[in-house]
Amino acid sequence: MYRLNEEQTALVEKARQIAADSIAPNANAVDAESRFPAEAVEALAKGGFLGLTIPTEYGGLGQGLRVAAAVLDEIAQVDASAAMVYLMHISACSCYVAYPASFEKILRDIAAGKHLTTLAWSERGSRSHFWAPVSQAVEEDGQLTLSATKSWVTSAGQADSYIVSTRTPGGTAATDTMLYVVYKDDPGFAISGPWNSLGMRGNGSSPMVLDKTIISADRAICAPSDGFRTMLEVVLPWFALGNSAVSVGLAEAATQATIKHLTGVGMQHLGNKLADFPTLRARLAQMRIETDKIRAHLVAVIDSVENPGPATTLYVLESKASAAEGAILVTDLGMKACGGAAFSKHLTIERNFRDARAASVMAPTTDVLWDFIGRALCGIDLF
């Protein structure tokens, strides 16, 4: 469905092979032990995929949303935690790409597979309203002091750099914000708790604290007071559509596992396969249709982003909500179709079922997106 050219198809095939050889073998352990998927990151780095979206002039592969979505889809089919780590890396890369003159070294290090990055936006005080940090930078003599408690930061303590949001020094409006680069070895940077979750157990999404972290003004990732626009116009399309691709990959994984189970086992005393039962085939058919629907919707939104129109922003919001809820439906159907074999963790469907639920509560949550979409349709301002 992604309609890739020959070069793009080769890249996705390479990502599929990396996923099969280096990511899938560790996926169950990553989930069971709630550990960071270091093997996945290393394999993606060696394959050049940390620089997938970095321009070729900086040593990257120069690919856009379409290929990134297809690659995330493939990774999520074997390990959604690794896919989420990769998604947050790509989302943060969009900031560096938007301001290449200021961050050439980081761009080249990312392209060389030497630098993992991520976003650090959500705060307890504003919860799923990630665009409205309550922390505020203090500026004095060209230096900035950052004090913030970030709720959940994917790859916390593992990433080399963090795109941190905070209210502009002296700003009063919730949307008067800035984005800054913070490095993992900056003084005052600390991980403030463990990550122990229902699903996505390996993405290392721990809370993070900046305790009077002092950085220079040239760490700004955007123009003065331009953080809000940068978050919504530069980063959100990458994050929302990438998140949709992860949900699609989870739905595909559950569908394929269900096909394998229904056609591979049966009732010995009856001499048939589970696929001979119409009710189970019907559940599988629903899974296939819903997975195809959310993937087709994602690709349609990518088309719109590549050729923007008046409804493009609305479509971007729709995509994450559609894919998140679609993956929940598909994985639920897989659990029902495969019964005890799924419930007892003999299949990957149980992990897919848990992982799929992350997207609906990940900012912007499905409830927030539904409200935004409803507001847009009714002509009400979103903010």
N, C-alpha and C positions, 0 to 999 in steps of 0.2 A: 504493500500500500504506500510505502514511502516514496516510490518513484525515483529511485536513485540512478545516477549515471554509472558508467563502468568503474571509474575511480572510486566513487563513493561506495559502491557495492563491495569493492575489494576491501575497503577499510572496515566495513561492517562485518564482512566475513572474517577478517583478522580479529576483530573484537569478539566475535562468536567463538573463535578458536581459543582465545585467551580465557574467555569465560568458562569454556568446557575443560581446558587443561589446568588452569591455575586458580580459578575462583570456585567452581563447583565442588572440587574435592574437600575444601575447607568450610563450606557453607554451614553444614550441620554443627560443626564444632564452634564456629563463630557465634551461631545462635545459642547453642547450649551453654557455652561458657561466657556469653555476653562480652566477647572480646573484639577488639578492633581488627578489621580484615586486612592486616598488614601485607599478607601474601597477594591479595588482590591489588592493592595500591602499587606494590613493587612490580607486579606483572604489567599493569597498565602503564607505569612509568617506563619500563623497559621497551614496551611496544610503541612508545611515543604518544600514548593517548592522554597523558596529562596536558599535552600541548595541542589537543585536537582542535580547539577553537582559537588558538593563538595564531596571528597572521604569519604567513610564510617568511616575511622579512625579518622576523625575530626567531626563526627556526621552527615554528609550529606547523601544523598541518592545514591551517587556514580554512577549517570547515565551519558551517553555520548550524542553525537550529535543526534542520532536517536530518543531517547526519548524526548530530548529538542525540536527538530523540531516538533514532534507530539503534544507536550504540547502547543507550541507557535501557531501552527495551530488552536488548539481548542480555545485558548484565543482570537486570532485575529478574529475568527468567531463572537464573541460577542462585542469585543471592541479592535480595533487596537491600540489605545493609550496605554491601559494597556499592550498589548502585546509588544509594543515598549519599554516601561519602563522595562519590564521583560527581553526582549532581551538584552538591554544594560547592565542590571545587570549580566546576564549570561556571556556576552562577557567579562566584567571586571573580573568576577570570574575566567576566564581562566588564567589571569595573576597571581592571587594569588595561584591557583592550580599549576602553573608552578614553583613557588618558595615557597613551603609550609613551609620550615624551618624558613623563615623570617617573615611569616605572619600567624602563627598558630592561634593567638588570633582572627584575622579577620575571618579566615576560620571557626572557632568554633562559632563565633557570627553570621555569615551568616547562618550556618547550624541550629542555634537556632532561626532563624527568627528575629534577633535583628539588622541586618546590611544590608542596601541597598547600592549598589555600582553602578558605571557607568563609562563611558569613557568621557574624555575631550581632544579631539584631534584637530578637525578642527579649523583653524585660518583664519581670513579675508585675511591675506597676501598671503596664499597659497590655500585658498578656498577649492575646492573639492579634492585637492591633500593632503589628510589628513596625509599622511606619511612624509610630508616635513614641519614641523613647522618652522616658522620664528623667534619665540621667542628663547632665549638662556639663559640657566642657568649660574649663576656666582658662582664659588666655592671659598671659603676662609676659612681656618682653620677648615676644615671638615664640614662646613656649606654650604648650597646651597641657593641661592636667586633666586626665580622664579618670573619673570614679564612677563605676557602673557595676551592676550585677545583672549579667545576662542569663536568661532562664535556661535555654537549651541550645548548646552550640555543637553542631555536628563536627566530629573530628577534634573535639576539645582536647588540647594537650598533645595532639598528634600532628596537627597542621603547622606549617612554618609561619603562615601569616593569617591574619583575621581582618576582615572588613567590618569595622565596628561603627555602629550608628550611635549618635548622641545629639542632644539638642545643641544648637549653635550657641557659642558664648554670648550671653546677653539676650538671647532670643526668648520670647514669651509664648509664641504660638506652638501648639503641639506638632505642627508640620514644619517648623523652622529648624531644620536639622542639618547635620553634617555627617560625612563618612570619612573615617580615618583608617590608616593601616597600622595595625599593632602586630609586633613580632612575638613569637613564643618566649623569647629570652628577654623581653622588656621587663624592667623592674616593676613590681606591683601586679604582674599578671599571674593568675593562679586558677586552677580548677578547684571548684568548691564543693564537689560532691560526686558520687558515683552515678553511673547510668544503669538502671535496672528496670526494664520495661516489658510490656506485654509482647510487642513486636519490634522489628528493626533493632534487635538487641545488640547488634555489632557496630552500630554507626557512631558510638562514642559520644552521644549527644548529652554531654554533662553541662551543668551550670558553670559559669565562668565569672570571675571577679577581677575587676581592674581597681586596684587600691592606690589612688594618686599616681597613676602611671603618667610619666612625663614624656611627651614626644615633641618633635619639632613641627612647625606649621607646614612644612613641605610634605608631611605625611597625609595631607588632605587628599581624598580621592575624588573630590568634586569642587566646583566653584563655591564661593561663600554662600551659605544657606540654601544650597542646591541639593541637599541630601534626599529630600522627599521626592523631587522629580527624578533623580537618579535611581532611587529604589524602584519607583513605579514604571518608569519608561525604559531604563537600561536593563535592570536586573530582573524585574518581575516576569517578563516574557520567557527568559531562560529558565527561571525557577518553576513557574507555573506549568510550562509545556514539558520541561524535564520531569517534573513531578508526575504529570499525566503519563509520560512514557514509562515511568517506573510502575505505575498502577497497571498500565496495559501489559507490561512484562509479567507482573504477578498474575493477572488474569490468564495470560497465555500459558504460564507454567501450570496453573491449576487445571486448565483445560487439557493440556497434553498429558498430565499425570492421570487425569480421569479417563481419558481414552485408553491409555496403557492398562489401567486397572480393569476397566470394564471388558476389554478384549483379551485380557491375559489370564483372568481367573474366573471360576464359575462354581456351579453346584454339581459336585461330583456325583451325587446320588441321582441327579436328574440328567446328567450328561450334557449340560449346556454351559454357556458363558453368561456372565452378568449382562453382557451386551444384548442377550436375547430377551431381556425384560423391557417392555415398552416404556415403563415409567422411568427407568434409568436412562434409556436412550433420550427420552424427552428432556430430562435434566441436562444431559450433555448437549443437546441441541440448543437449549437456552444459553448455556455457557458459551458455545461457539458464536452464536448470534450477538450476544452482549459484548464479547471480546472484540469481534469485528466492528461493532458499532462504535465503541470508545476509541479504537485505533483509527477508524475512518474519521471520526470527529477531530481527533488530534491532528491528523494530516491536513484536514480542511482548515484548521486554525493556523497551522504552519504556512499554508498557502496564503492566508490572509495577512500574516505577519510579513511575509516576503513581498506582498503586494497590498500595502495598507489601505484600508477604507474606513468609513465612519464607524463601522461596527467592530473593528479589529480588537479594541480594548475589551469590549463585551465578550467577544469570542474567547479571548485569553482567559478571562475569569470563568467562563463556562467550562473550559476544557478541564481545569483541575477538578472542579466539582463533579463533572460528568464522569471522568475517569476514576476518581476516588470512590464514588458510590457504585460505579459499575464493577470495580474490582471486588468490593465488598459483596455484591450480589453473586458474582461468579464464584468466588472462593467459598461462599456459603452453600451454593448449589453443589460444588465439588465435595464438600464435607458430607452433605446429605446423600449424594450419589454413591460415595465410596464407603460410607458408614463407619463401622468399627475400625477398618484398616486405616482410615484417615484420622479418626479420633485418637487412636492409640499411637500415632506418630510413625506408622509404618510407611507412610507416603509423605512427600513434601507438601501436600495440600494443607496440612495443619499449620505449618510454618507460613505458607502463603496466606492462609486465613488470618493469622495474627498480624503479619506484616502489612497486609492490605488496609488494616484499620488505622494505620499511622497517618495516612494522607488526609483523612477526614478531620483529624484534630490538629494537624500541622498548619500553622498560620501561613496564609489566611485559611481558616477552617472552612469546612463546607457550609456551616451555618452563616458565617460572615459572607462567604461568596454568594449564597442565595440571597442574602439581604442586599448586597451590592447590585446583583443582577436585577432584583426586583426594583430597587431604587432607580437604576438606569432605565428600566422599561417604563417606569412611572414619571420619568422626567425630574426626579429628585436628586439633588447633589449628593455625590458619594461621600464627600468629606465636609 
